[in-house]
Amino acid sequence: MIPVLAVTVFYDVIMRYAFKAPTFWAYETSWMLYSANFLLGLGYALREGAHVKVDVFLNLFPPRLKLIVEMFFLAALLLFCGVAMWYGSKYAFAAWKLKEGSHLTLWAPPVYPIKTLIPLAFLVLGLQSVAEFVRKLQILKKEKSL
């Protein structure tokens, strides 16, 4: 999605400044592509350890306590994902029911597919947080048996 986003923005900039003919669709296309990329990347970022952590404090803890603290925050993240899925589903359902279109330009593309990505993204993030929690639990159990 990022290459398509870059081409879309590049095209709009060229049309706007070189030809004085801005597009009416590029802004909405760009925010939809960026939103989809951001939302769909949440679970992947957790898997890769790319989410922001305050390692300054966490690294001061012994390994066992560090695992327990990380598991606590993963459980809190899972709870947050559940709430976001619940409200995101209601938000997406209402958009589908209305066949909601954007009100930002005259193009008015449908926005309900993008709004559907909200609960789906948090579902994926929640599943990845469960996987990370189980992984850390296994490490914790292995350390306890040593």
N, C-alpha and C positions, 0 to 999 in steps of 0.2 A: 504493500500500500504506500510505503514511503516514496518509492520512485514515481508512482502516479501522482502523489501529492506534490512532489517537487516539480514535476512537469506542469501540473495545473497552475501552481503559483507562478512559475517562471513565465508561462504563457500569458497569464493575467498581467503580470508586471510589464512584459513587452508590449502587450496590446494597450495598456493604460498609458505608459509613458512614451513609447516610441510612436504609436499610431493614434494616440488620443481617443481610443475606442475601448473603454473598459468593458469587460464581460459582465453579464448579469448572473452567471452561474458559477463562476470560479470560487467566490467566497464561500458559498454554501457547500460546494463540492469539497473544498479544502477542510472546512470544519468537520464535515461528516467523515472524511477519510482519516483525519487526525483523531477524532473521537473513537472511531473503530479501532485504530491502531493502539491507542492508549488503553482502551478498555480490554481489548483482547490480549494485551501484553501483561496484564496484572499478574495472572497465574504464572506465566513464564518468568517474570521478574522475581517472584518469590522463590521459584525453583532454583534460579541462578544466584540467589542471594543479593539481588540488586536493589531491594527495598532499603530505605534509610533506617539505620539502627544507630543507637548511641553507644558505640563500641568503647568510648572512653571509660564509661562506668562498667560496662559488661565485662571488659577485659580484666578488670580488677578482681572479679569473682573467681573462686576456684571452679574447675571444669564442671563438677557436679551441680553446683549452684547456678552456674551459667546456663546449663541445660534446662534446669527447672524454671528459671526466669524466662528463657526463650519459649518453653512449652506454655507457660502462663500467657504470654503475649500471643502465641498462636491460637490458644483457646479464645482469647478476647477477640482476635481477628476473625475467628470462625463465627462468633456471636455477631460481630459487626456485619459479616457477609450475609448471615441469615436475615438480619434487619434490612440490609440493602436489597437483598433479593425480594423480600416481602413488599417493600415500598416500591422498588423498581418494577416489579411485576404489575402492581396496580397502575403505576404510571404508564407502562407499556401497553397494558390492556386498554386503558382509556384512550390512548393514542390510536390503537388499532380500531377501536369501536367508532371513533370519530373519523377514521381515515385521515388523520391529522397531516396537514401540509405546513411547510414553513411559512412564516409570515414576514421573513426578512427581505425577500426580493419578489419581483413579479413572477419569477420562475416557479416559486412555491412547490418545491419537490416534496414528496412524502417523507416525513421524519419518523414514522412509526417503526421502520426497520432498525434505525439507529437506536431508538429508545428501547427496542427489544434486546439490544446488546447489553444494556445495563444489568438486568437480572442474570443474563447468561454469563457475563464477565464475572460477576460476584459468585456465581455457582462454580465456575472454574477456579477462582481464587480460593473459595471455601474448600473445594476438593483438594487443591494443592496444599492448603494449610493443614488439612487432615493428614495428608501424606507426610508432610514435614513433622507434624506432631508424632506420628507413629515412628518415623525414622529416629527422632530424638529419644522417644521412649525406649526403643530397642537399644540405643547406645547407653542409656541410663541403666537399663537392666543388665547389659553386658558388663558395665563398670561395677555394678553392685556385686556381681558374681565373682569378680576378680579378687 
